[in-house]
Amino acid sequence: MGSDHEDIEHVVAAGATGTIEIIEVLRAQGTAFHVAIPVDDTNERHIINVFDERDGPITNFLEAL
């Protein structure tokens, strides 16, 4: 669940396909992965979900295709 750039709330099913847009190292949270998840059929509208080391291993959330 998340809001897009127009602050419209979207619910995305578990297992949805996303693209890692940014990987950064944050001081307190460790490595963070910013994942863009499309919320429409055109792939023009996305939500961004950020997973960091405080959430647990990234492999708990992402799987390579």
Secondary structure, 3 states (H helix, E strand, C coil): CEECCCCCEECCCCCCCCEEEEEEEECCCEEEEEEEEECCCCCCCEEEEEEEHHHCCHHHCCCCC
